[in-house]
Amino acid sequence: MSDLSALQAEVEVITDIDVLESVSRDQAALALHGRPLAAVRATSVADVQAVMRWATAHTTSVVVRGAGTGLAGGANAIDGCIVLDVSRMNSILEINQYERYAVVEPGVLNADLDRAAAQHGLWYPPDPSSWEISSIGGNIATNAGGLCCVKYGVTSDYVLGLDVVLADGSLIHTGRRTAKGVTGLDLTHLFVGSEGTLGVVVGATLRLRSRRSAGSALVVGSFPTVAQAGAAAMVISGGVRGPSMLEIMDRTTVRAVEAHLRMGLDTEAGALLLARDDSAHAESAALADLWQVVCKEGGATEVFATSQSDEVEAMFAARRAAYPALEKAGHALLEDLCVPLGRLPEMLERIDAIAAEHSVMIGTFGHAGDGNLHPTIVTPHGDEPARERARAAFEDIMHAALAMGGVLSGEHGIGTLKHEFVQYEIDASTMQAQERIKRALDPLCILNPGRKGLHS
Ligand SMILES: Cc1cc2nc3c(=O)[nH]c(=O)nc-3n(C[C@H](O)[C@H](O)[C@H](O)COP(=O)(O)OP(=O)(O)OC[C@H]3O[C@@H](n4cnc5c(N)ncnc54)[C@H](O)[C@@H]3O)c2cc1C
């Protein structure tokens, strides 16, 4: 066991078993986790540097932790590691109204940044459903997406620059604060989505936009089948003026949400499609008319449109409640595949077929406009054979997505959960190039080892 005394001289080191257990895993039910040697709750860049210098000197693994809301086991401890929790580094250091950027520490919660930006008439668009509970550092490390990303892009589109502590404890600064800048290699976007395998994000400069107009129209279509809802999503998303949100919930999900929220959702529909536009009122109304026609022609049995903000918000609250609602029904194993839009209806049908083949319940919801689906396999608590079947269904869904030209993860990351499947998406030479980058930045391979498909 490594000697912690040198580290204890620099930072507070936690070894209490109950506290260690509480920081040893994220929200991915199936991903395994180990027993850490210790944890450190960093409050400064110097703390992070001290941990990394000590870890390098003692060749000890470090698992970086933000808010722990990840769904891929990315923040899960491994035996003998240090859990480096950066959630207490949570200050918003600057909001620049004229240059439209924010400078933040990594532990700032996504919603807190957006609320602070709003006070200046500005907006931080990336909006994972976990926006109230997930950290900017975690969002950057996973390149989080969300509901409005179909129109406004994902986290990487908003990261201008980063402060990163490398494995040896050195601090680097990437990117810029100006609107444009191409000096040097684009290291910023190498770290975005790297899931803590290349460095610890200790600061970020993020692009902000002007706050959106209040205008907003919502169209909700009830379809007999998920495939029909998927086909309508293809048409709406592929239109000249696409939606600002385009979400799908299948019948299993709608029923779970209705049981959870009791808001009078159509529980007989095969699927609900939610299309939102946020442009000025007149334009929104015209688009809503068009989408209603698309839904009806696509077989929708019921379509309603509203521009009442309370109704719009209620429907998106229902959509955001999808995962918590399904989780209430049992042990939930969540997928995160993304397929080309043209294959969306086929993928939705395939998921239903896989559920039948493995005799498991799957509730599918997700960002239909991006082709990004979250089939969630729910099994009764304590039913081991059902969990085995869920695991088999999980793998079949991944392979089906890959066979359709899709990817293993659209936004949650690979973490430990899908580590072994990366080989099916990325060829050996490309993985070797990634391993070389990993070793250049982390020669001892101590940062978040055993995840993201990296062997080093
Ligand atoms: C109810 C619910 C809804 C969700 N909805 C969405 C959604 O719509 N879209 C979406 O993309 N995700 C969603 N998620 C997943 C999750 O919230 C995101 O992956 C989020 O970005 C994780 O942030 P976190 O702070 O919790 O990170 P953690 O879970 O703590 O860590 C995630 C990964 O990032 C690494 N990491 C964390 N902080 C740092 C740092 N400072 N430097 C380097 N590496 C770091 C960790 O090592 C780990 O690999 C949802 C989760 C839940 C529970």
The ligand as an SDF file (V2000), in Angstrom:
LIG
                    3D

 53 58  0  0  0  0  0  0  0  0999 V2000
  -31.2910   11.8540  -14.5400 C   0  0  0  0  0  0  0  0  0  0  0  0
  -30.0810   11.9920  -15.4290 C   0  0  0  0  0  0  0  0  0  0  0  0
  -30.2240   12.5790  -16.6680 C   0  0  0  0  0  0  0  0  0  0  0  0
  -29.1200   12.7310  -17.5170 C   0  0  0  0  0  0  0  0  0  0  0  0
  -29.2840   13.3490  -18.7360 N   0  0  0  0  0  0  0  0  0  0  0  0
  -28.2310   13.5380  -19.5420 C   0  0  0  0  0  0  0  0  0  0  0  0
  -28.3800   14.2000  -20.7990 C   0  0  0  0  0  0  0  0  0  0  0  0
  -29.4710   14.6220  -21.1930 O   0  0  0  0  0  0  0  0  0  0  0  0
  -27.2710   14.3600  -21.5740 N   0  0  0  0  0  0  0  0  0  0  0  0
  -26.0440   13.9170  -21.1680 C   0  0  0  0  0  0  0  0  0  0  0  0
  -25.0710   14.1090  -21.9060 O   0  0  0  0  0  0  0  0  0  0  0  0
  -25.8710   13.2770  -19.9870 N   0  0  0  0  0  0  0  0  0  0  0  0
  -26.9160   13.0810  -19.1670 C   0  0  0  0  0  0  0  0  0  0  0  0
  -26.7500   12.4390  -17.9640 N   0  0  0  0  0  0  0  0  0  0  0  0
  -25.4360   11.8750  -17.6080 C   0  0  0  0  0  0  0  0  0  0  0  0
  -24.5320   12.7940  -16.7630 C   0  0  0  0  0  0  0  0  0  0  0  0
  -25.2810   13.7460  -16.0320 O   0  0  0  0  0  0  0  0  0  0  0  0
  -23.5080   13.4930  -17.6660 C   0  0  0  0  0  0  0  0  0  0  0  0
  -22.6290   12.5180  -18.2070 O   0  0  0  0  0  0  0  0  0  0  0  0
  -22.6780   14.5750  -16.9600 C   0  0  0  0  0  0  0  0  0  0  0  0
  -21.9130   15.2510  -17.9330 O   0  0  0  0  0  0  0  0  0  0  0  0
  -21.7490   14.0310  -15.8880 C   0  0  0  0  0  0  0  0  0  0  0  0
  -21.3040   15.1140  -15.0860 O   0  0  0  0  0  0  0  0  0  0  0  0
  -20.8010   14.8620  -13.5990 P   0  0  0  0  0  0  0  0  0  0  0  0
  -20.3490   16.1520  -13.0550 O   0  0  0  0  0  0  0  0  0  0  0  0
  -21.8310   14.1610  -12.7980 O   0  0  0  0  0  0  0  0  0  0  0  0
  -19.5580   13.9140  -13.8670 O   0  0  0  0  0  0  0  0  0  0  0  0
  -19.0960   12.5670  -13.1730 P   0  0  0  0  0  0  0  0  0  0  0  0
  -20.1760   11.5380  -13.2540 O   0  0  0  0  0  0  0  0  0  0  0  0
  -18.5430   12.8510  -11.8360 O   0  0  0  0  0  0  0  0  0  0  0  0
  -17.9080   12.1480  -14.1610 O   0  0  0  0  0  0  0  0  0  0  0  0
  -18.1520   11.8190  -15.4970 C   0  0  0  0  0  0  0  0  0  0  0  0
  -16.8250   11.5790  -16.2040 C   0  0  0  0  0  0  0  0  0  0  0  0
  -16.1210   12.8100  -16.2770 O   0  0  0  0  0  0  0  0  0  0  0  0
  -14.8590   12.7290  -15.6120 C   0  0  0  0  0  0  0  0  0  0  0  0
  -14.6660   14.0170  -14.9620 N   0  0  0  0  0  0  0  0  0  0  0  0
  -15.5230   14.6550  -14.1320 C   0  0  0  0  0  0  0  0  0  0  0  0
  -15.0330   15.8710  -13.8030 N   0  0  0  0  0  0  0  0  0  0  0  0
  -13.8350   15.9890  -14.4230 C   0  0  0  0  0  0  0  0  0  0  0  0
  -12.8460   17.0050  -14.4810 C   0  0  0  0  0  0  0  0  0  0  0  0
  -12.9810   18.1420  -13.8130 N   0  0  0  0  0  0  0  0  0  0  0  0
  -11.7410   16.7820  -15.2220 N   0  0  0  0  0  0  0  0  0  0  0  0
  -11.5900   15.6360  -15.9220 C   0  0  0  0  0  0  0  0  0  0  0  0
  -12.4880   14.6470  -15.9000 N   0  0  0  0  0  0  0  0  0  0  0  0
  -13.6060   14.8150  -15.1720 C   0  0  0  0  0  0  0  0  0  0  0  0
  -14.9910   11.5480  -14.6720 C   0  0  0  0  0  0  0  0  0  0  0  0
  -13.7470   10.9410  -14.4120 O   0  0  0  0  0  0  0  0  0  0  0  0
  -15.8950   10.6280  -15.4780 C   0  0  0  0  0  0  0  0  0  0  0  0
  -15.1410    9.9310  -16.4270 O   0  0  0  0  0  0  0  0  0  0  0  0
  -27.8410   12.2610  -17.1050 C   0  0  0  0  0  0  0  0  0  0  0  0
  -27.7020   11.6710  -15.8400 C   0  0  0  0  0  0  0  0  0  0  0  0
  -28.7970   11.5320  -15.0120 C   0  0  0  0  0  0  0  0  0  0  0  0
  -28.6010   10.9050  -13.6600 C   0  0  0  0  0  0  0  0  0  0  0  0
  1  2  1  0
  2  3  1  0
  2 52  2  0
  3  4  2  0
  4  5  1  0
  4 50  1  0
  5  6  2  0
  6  7  1  0
  6 13  1  0
  7  8  2  0
  7  9  1  0
  9 10  1  0
 10 11  2  0
 10 12  1  0
 12 13  2  0
 13 14  1  0
 14 15  1  0
 14 50  1  0
 15 16  1  0
 16 17  1  0
 16 18  1  0
 18 19  1  0
 18 20  1  0
 20 21  1  0
 20 22  1  0
 22 23  1  0
 23 24  1  0
 24 25  2  0
 24 26  1  0
 24 27  1  0
 27 28  1  0
 28 29  2  0
 28 30  1  0
 28 31  1  0
 31 32  1  0
 32 33  1  0
 33 34  1  0
 33 48  1  0
 34 35  1  0
 35 36  1  0
 35 46  1  0
 36 37  1  0
 36 45  1  0
 37 38  2  0
 38 39  1  0
 39 40  1  0
 39 45  2  0
 40 41  1  0
 40 42  2  0
 42 43  1  0
 43 44  2  0
 44 45  1  0
 46 47  1  0
 46 48  1  0
 48 49  1  0
 50 51  2  0
 51 52  1  0
 52 53  1  0
M  END
$$$$
